[in-house]
């Protein structure tokens, strides 16, 4: 802290050669401590500042629950023939006869202790159902994000390296088209091409073929569980099953990622330190990857947070198209069956995941660009 | 010819894609207006003897599982899909512009509270929030419109707030204030009209997004119900037949969705070039 920051464009990640590298190496000891402290402070601040948003999320979920049609006491009563007395008793037991603020406090307590109610369709506590199904959704979302980044970053870089070239135009066209095709249409068309026409993909339902054995329950992530037990045939089956839905989701978020990579890469490539590196005769791969790309990835990181939110929404559609047994399809089935406890839990969970991902990205940003946390 | 028109013509000449998008949208809007006369068949009448036919001379886009003509259904659905999107976006535009405008103008406590509410709305994945809102308010088309409007609201509120905030102390506002105009007039007649051009770009980009959103909601079974022709529900009904290779049930409504969204987005990019030359990419 306290050192003046030079905001002239310069590499944040320099290679440690030459005079500046020497200085950096000598300072390395105390600098690391300061950085770690700065990061810790930043993490604390971000966690604190996300509390109001999370509280708001819980309150909105509560309000939604209050206005949702149907009286929960009637649902929980023994049957359609349940008498008025029994319903009243249930209302009392569930606290529905208390004033709204008291109910809100109760709801906050329930959420804090992980009691999210009971699903009427499965008869299980919602938290159990969700714990069972969450790995499927996360495995799908993270694989999709990984695929999207793997495709978008090289595409964006290739476009930025030759602006105005055919490859640039192809990437821009892909970006324009990518955001226009709804996930549920692209998913179905991918099924048509890769399952029906080419026969490359397995039957596009569920996480694994119904006749195949699922892996022993460990993490719930099939790819990890199969890898841990060393059943590579099972791993391959789960992987091919995952590929199509993950690609569907990746296609939808490819556009913003590639567009952002291209824009930020163009900006970095035009800056002074790149010209210096070129003047000093560094090789092109070194300039592009070590100097330009590492510095250009920061805005991509920011947009990844926004993209993640889109993906959590797209999960609902993709899981429906591919009958994927994740939390989104669970909530959707419950919603259509007028079973609201799972829906609330799902909304709350998605918002919490989204808020935490944003905190995480902020922290990563601080680590990647020390100027942010020193500020 | 005024300067704006000349600039628009200049931009359009250099950018034929925007002109193409405008022409395409005009066609889609015409289809929405005249679909009852354009549709070759009754979109709801089923004819099981002609079920699941691939595209042919009599049925250009084929028929669905009940023998209904897909082209007719797509044409008739245009009106519903467009009106859901347009009413949702206008609702959130009007509400967002007014609320954001006053927040940007007044600042202070009101601004902080609205900002906080907007933050909370933004903490939800938006499609999930829309889903929950429809569930809470009841599964009807009007509620799809309201839910879509609510999830769009944060963008307009923030945008209007920021734009009004930078202008609230500019010379011409001071001048109007000195002339004795009230706060209400200042915001509604002086500040907001100046923000409109920039917001028009947002609206065009947003309409495409609203269409995708509404179609997504009806795809998962919310809002529009079965026999009504609507693009999302048509895709949902056709989904069962995709694994047996009946692509036209999904392909054509999907294409209609894609083209509409594409045209709105391209038009938005073009509008940005015309209205706001600084942002040109």
Interface residues (C-beta under 8 A of the other chain):
Chain A: X52 X53 X54 X56 X57 X60 X61 X64 X65 X67 X68 X69 X176 X177 X179 X180 X181 X182 X183 X184 X185 X188 X189 X191 X192 X195 X196 X197 X203 X204 X263 X309 X310 X312 X313 X314 X316 X317 X320 X321 X331 X332 X335 X336 X340 X343 X344 X346 X347 X350 X351 X354 X355
Chain B: X116 X117 X119 X120 X123 X124 X125 X126 X127 X128 X129 X131 X132 X133 X135 X136 X137 X138 X208 X212 X215 X216 X219 X220 X221 X222 X232 X235 X236 X238 X239 X242 X243 X244 X245 X247 X250 X251 X253 X254 X257 X258 X259 X261 X262 X265 X266 X281
